[in-house]
Amino acid sequence: MSTLPEIRTLPVPDGLEGERVDAALARMFGFSRTKAAELAAGGKVRLDGTSAGKSDRVSGGAWLEVEMPAPAAPVQVVAEPVEGMEIVHDDEHVVVVMKPVGVAAHPSPGWSGPTVIGGLAAAGYALTTSGAAERQGIVHRLDVGTSGLMAVAKSERAYTLLKQQFRERTVDKRYHALVQGHPDPLSGTIDAPIGRHPQHDYKWAVTADGKPSVTHYDVIEAFRAASLLDVKLETGRTHQIRVHMAAHRHPCVGDLTYGADPTLARRLGLHRQWLHAVRLGFTHPADGSWVEYESDYPEDLRHALDTVRAESA
């Protein structure tokens, strides 16, 4: 049996007067800019009854008619072992893992690779049922291309209290990052809002209308071509360290998405950004005690660091 597409029609708010169609769609319906542009290109968007292109401008009060995309299939957790994922700590409330590079925190549309949740399920760990089905137990995330420590909630109490700590910014999240060049000053704070990149939907950028984002850094060691930083996040935006360092013209070594030198990355044998979550500290949900966990550098990052250090000798 065929089903008719869902058509939604809304008046354009006066506040969006003069915006592009794709930007207005993104604001009004929650689409990504890329998805909004695809809908317009596919003839699925009309303004006051006339087909609209992605770069056409909207007027306040105009009727925007959209043929909604079919809902995505539910994301399923696939229980499969994750090579290289280590259990750093485990108790009845929390499991802390060292997430390897190339592993997502949880399943999501378009990602078919390994996940922390799937790896824990394969190892027999029972996580809290709080949160969306595919993100149960997840209280914070690391990028697929970033390795390091992640805490996952096993009890509902842990989920609630850890989410609260991350929201209130009382968790101590420490990263080490190898960045190109030499930041000036050697210790500093980057306070710059982060939002979606205006041209590339897969990237983020410092934007005037972005969310508040604060990164503190200290140079641990300076080399000829790069500097090793200790980074403390006050906020936890997607790609925050990568975006902030790139905006200050010191991208993470190997981070080609945000402008790193590909020649240097090849010389160091890096196929991802040099960024590792080395320490994680929080108030334990069981008894309120402060706990901290640490993680060594993975082999690819250690090799790259040793190479940079040797070249600077």
KASULPE-V439045 format. One record per backbone hydrogen bond with DSSP energy under -0.5 kcal/mol. NH is the residue of the N-H (numbers start at 1). CO is the residue of the C=O. E is the energy in kcal/mol with one decimal. If there is no record, write none. Layout:
NH;CO;E + NH;CO;E
This chain:
7;5;-0.5 + 8;6;-0.5 + 8;66;-2.7 + 10;64;-2.3 + 12;62;-2.9 + 16;13;-2.1 + 17;14;-1.7 + 18;58;-2.9 + 19;16;-2.5 + 21;56;-2.1 + 22;54;-2.1 + 24;20;-2.6 + 25;21;-2.8 + 26;22;-2.1 + 27;23;-2.1 + 28;24;-2.8 + 29;25;-2.9 + 30;26;-1.2 + 31;25;-0.7 + 36;32;-2.5 + 37;33;-2.4 + 38;34;-2.1 + 39;35;-2.2 + 40;36;-2.1 + 41;37;-2.6 + 42;38;-1.7 + 43;40;-1.6 + 44;39;-2.6 + 46;65;-2.5 + 47;50;-3.4 + 48;46;-0.5 + 48;63;-3.0 + 50;47;-2.0 + 52;45;-2.6 + 56;53;-1.2 + 58;19;-2.6 + 61;12;-3.3 + 62;59;-2.0 + 64;10;-3.1 + 64;62;-0.7 + 65;46;-3.0 + 65;63;-0.6 + 66;8;-2.8 + 67;44;-2.6 + 68;6;-2.7 + 68;66;-0.9 + 78;76;-0.6 + 79;77;-0.6 + 80;78;-1.0 + 83;81;-0.6 + 85;82;-1.6 + 86;98;-1.3 + 88;86;-0.8 + 88;96;-2.7 + 89;96;-1.6 + 91;94;-2.0 + 95;152;-2.4 + 96;89;-2.6 + 97;150;-2.8 + 98;86;-2.5 + 99;97;-0.8 + 99;148;-3.4 + 102;144;-2.5 + 103;100;-0.9 + 103;144;-0.8 + 104;114;-2.3 + 107;134;-0.6 + 111;108;-2.2 + 112;110;-0.6 + 116;104;-2.3 + 117;105;-1.4 + 119;115;-2.3 + 120;116;-2.5 + 121;117;-2.3 + 122;118;-2.2 + 123;119;-1.4 + 124;121;-1.3 + 125;120;-2.7 + 127;125;-0.6 + 128;153;-1.3 + 135;132;-1.8 + 136;133;-0.8 + 137;130;-1.0 + 138;135;-2.1 + 139;137;-0.5 + 139;151;-0.7 + 146;143;-1.5 + 147;275;-1.2 + 148;99;-2.1 + 149;277;-1.7 + 150;97;-2.3 + 152;95;-2.7 + 153;137;-2.8 + 154;93;-3.7 + 155;93;-1.2 + 159;155;-2.3 + 160;156;-2.5 + 161;157;-2.6 + 162;158;-2.8 + 163;159;-2.1 + 164;160;-1.8 + 165;161;-2.0 + 166;162;-2.5 + 167;163;-2.4 + 168;164;-2.5 + 169;165;-0.5 + 169;166;-0.6 + 170;165;-2.2 + 171;165;-0.7 + 172;281;-2.6 + 173;171;-0.9 + 174;172;-0.7 + 174;279;-2.5 + 175;231;-2.7 + 176;276;-2.5 + 177;229;-1.8 + 178;274;-1.5 + 179;177;-0.7 + 179;227;-2.8 + 180;251;-2.4 + 181;225;-2.2 + 188;217;-2.2 + 190;215;-3.4 + 191;189;-0.6 + 192;190;-0.6 + 192;213;-1.7 + 194;211;-2.3 + 195;205;-2.8 + 197;200;-0.5 + 197;203;-2.1 + 201;199;-0.6 + 203;200;-1.6 + 205;195;-2.7 + 207;193;-1.3 + 207;205;-0.7 + 210;207;-1.6 + 211;194;-2.7 + 215;190;-2.5 + 216;232;-2.8 + 217;188;-2.7 + 218;230;-1.9 + 219;186;-2.0 + 220;228;-3.4 + 221;228;-1.4 + 223;226;-3.2 + 227;179;-2.5 + 228;221;-3.2 + 229;177;-3.2 + 229;227;-0.6 + 230;218;-3.0 + 231;175;-3.3 + 231;229;-0.6 + 232;216;-2.8 + 233;173;-1.6 + 234;214;-2.2 + 235;214;-1.2 + 240;237;-1.9 + 243;239;-3.1 + 244;240;-2.9 + 245;241;-2.6 + 246;242;-1.9 + 247;243;-2.5 + 248;244;-1.2 + 249;246;-1.9 + 250;245;-3.1 + 253;178;-3.3 + 255;252;-2.2 + 256;254;-1.7 + 258;255;-1.2 + 259;256;-1.4 + 260;255;-1.9 + 262;260;-0.6 + 265;261;-1.9 + 266;262;-2.3 + 267;263;-2.2 + 268;264;-1.7 + 269;265;-0.5 + 269;266;-1.1 + 270;265;-2.6 + 274;253;-2.3 + 275;273;-1.5 + 276;176;-2.2 + 277;147;-2.5 + 278;174;-0.9 + 278;276;-1.1 + 279;174;-1.8 + 280;293;-2.2 + 281;172;-2.1 + 282;291;-2.1 + 284;282;-0.6 + 284;289;-3.7 + 288;284;-2.3 + 291;282;-2.6 + 293;280;-2.0 + 295;278;-2.0 + 302;298;-2.4 + 303;299;-2.7 + 304;300;-1.8 + 305;301;-2.5 + 306;302;-2.6 + 307;303;-2.1 + 308;304;-2.3 + 309;305;-2.5 + 310;306;-2.4 + 311;307;-2.3 + 312;308;-0.9 + 312;309;-0.6 + 313;310;-1.0
